[in-house]
């Protein structure tokens, strides 16, 4: 895929681009198609563990989707990020949403896992952009720090580590420790 840096893509133009080569996917950021880093082993294992955890507790109340493009607005421009994982309650899903289509409403929860080559600060800035785009909560998982930081729209972020219990108001009854997530992912 050849993308010229001086062309500003609209969301519609971006969504109609041909697929990337190999396993490369793209996000729309500031009118540009930006390659998204392909997940590695720990990243994939954490994603699977989080999917299982959320589906166990709320699978019948909403959709849990890995690597799904969301149509949002960021700083007044079309934005099409692909979070590592998202959850959206059934009552917020548009009735015309196609199974293979882009998520057209802000999800309840976005989860981003810090990948090699990314900094926590970069992902924290992205978390703020998600909240500004009306996502209800963002979890940032840092495998090096073995932590989950929860970003809220109207409160300071809170970081959980080790045996600290993470409870989330979006998911009544959801209660787990960060260590349980890493154990479930079989990450030593």
N, C-alpha and C positions, 0 to 999 in steps of 0.2 A: 504494500500500500504506500503510495507516494502522497505525502501531505505537504502542501506549501505553507510555510510559516506566516506569510502575509495575508492569507485568506482567513476571514472570520466566518466560521461555520455557524449556521443556526442549528437548533436542536433537530429540526427535521432533516437538514442536510447531513448532520452527523449520523443520525439513525439510519440513513439510506446509504452510508458508505459501505463498500464491500468489506467482508470480514478481513481481519488482519492475517498475516502469514503465520503459519505454525500455531502456537498457543498464545500469541500476543493478542491482548484485548486493549481497548482504548477507552479513556474517559474524556468527556468534553469539559475543558477548563479554559475560561476566557476566550472562547471561540476557536480553540485549538484542540485537535485530537492528540491526546497525550498517552503514550503507552503506559499500561499498568503493569507493575512488577508481577511476574508469575509466582504463585505461592511455592514455597519449599516444604520440606518434610515436616518440621516442627509446626509451621504455619498451618499446613493441611490437617495435621493431627489435632491441633487446638480448635480449628474450625469444626471438625467432626465432633469433638467432645462437647463444644458449645451447642451445636445443632441438637445433639442427643439430649442434653440437659434441658434446653428450652422446650423441645418437643415433648419430653416426658411430663413436664408441668403444664404446658399450655397448647399442645399440638392441636386440640380440637377448638381452640378459641381464635386461632389465627394462622398465618402462613409464616414459616421460617424458610428463608431462601439464601443460599450462598451465591455470591458473585452475580447479583442481579442489578442491572442498570436502573437508576432512579432519575426521573426527570424533575429537576429542582431549579431554583434560581439562586445565584450566588452573586452578591454585589451588583444586582440589577441585570445580570446576564444569564443566559441559559447555562445550566450546569448539569452534566450527566455523569455523576460519580458511580463507581461500582464498589460498594462496600464489601468487605469480606463476608459479612452476614447481615441480614436484616430480619426484623419481625414486624408484621403488620397485622393488627386485629381484624377479624372478618368484618366487623361493622364499619371499618374505615376503608375497606377495599371497594373500589369502584365496581359497579355491577357489570360494566362493559370491559373489564380487564381481561385481556387474552392471556392464556397460560404462557405463551412465548413472548408476550409483549413487555415493554418497559413499564416499571412501576410508576404510575402517574401521580401518586399522592405521597406526601412525606410519611415514612414509616414511623411506627411507635419507637422502635429501637434500631440503631445501627451499631454494629460491632466492627471495629478495625483492629487488626493485629499488626503490631510494629514489625516490619520486615527488615532483613539485613539491608543496609544502605539507607534506611529511613531513621529519623530521630523521633524521639517522643514529642519534641516540640513541634515538628512538622505535622504529626498526627493530631496533636492537641489543637493546632490551628484549624485543621480540617474538621475536628469535632465542633469547634465554634461555628464554622460555616454551616455544618449540618443543623445545629440548633437554630441559627439565624434563618435557615430555610424551613423551619417548623417541624423538624424531627424532634420527638419528645424526649429522647435520651440517647446518649452515645456512650458505649463502653470501649475503652482503649485497653487492649491486652498487650502487655510487654513481657515477652518470654524471657528476656535477659534479667529483668528485675523481678520476674515471677509475680506480676501484679496486674490488677484490673482497676483502672481509674474510670469512675462513672461521672459523666458530664451532664449537668442538669441545666435547663433553660434559666432558672431563677435562683440558683444557689451555686456555691463554690464546688468545684469538682472534689470527689472523695476517692482516695486510693485505698484499695484493700490488698493485703498481702498475707501469705501463710495461712494461719488458722482463723483469721478474722472472718466473721460471717457476713456475707453480702446478702442483704434483703433488698428487694426492689419493689416499689409501689406499683409499677406497671404490671407486675406479676404477683398478685397476692398468693402467699404460700411458698413462693420461690425463696429458698434459703440454702446457701452453699458456701463453702470456703474456696478461696482461690487455689489452695493446695489440692482440693478435690478435683478441680478442673484439670490441673496438671497431671494428677494421678490417672484420671479418666483418659487423658490424651497419651498416657504412658511416656511422659517426658520426665526423665530423672532430675 
